[in-house]
């Protein structure tokens, strides 16, 4: 005998109000209206516009990816899967110190590793940094995949045209 008793008072918000609620309580630390500024700062200590590269790229994509944007990443180890969507074409992601060893993008998925819902991740799905966008520049950073299981591991998977690498260290697991 099951009763539908809520644990707390709850009232669903109207669907039309959800974008405003999400916009007020999620996303960048400082929000620029409309299109993004030409330079976005990422820093783990909260001094930047974003705390992750992925969030900064999300802001570029959400603004329609209009015009070249540089994402300046402060020194640190960023454990995240980063995907440069096609709507972010022309973006530059660079470590601000100029030393590739200071700014590290890292994750640990294997190409043949099974997803929890079945099937393998594959090269694009397991790559620490996946770039299907065109005219992307990566500079002064390290991209690594630290997967320690069986099979290959991919640090960078790029399918977009015109990828430029400047002082980038790539470290696949093998």
Secondary structure, DSSP 8 states (H G I E B T S, - for coil): ------SS------GGGHHHHHHHHSS-SS--SSS--SEEEE-TTS-SSBSSHHHHHHHHHHTTT-S--EEEE-SEEEES-EEE-GGGTT-EEEETTS-TTTEEEEE---TT-B-TTSSB-HHHHH-SEEE-SSS-EEEEEEEEE---SSS---SEEE-SS--EEEEEEEE---
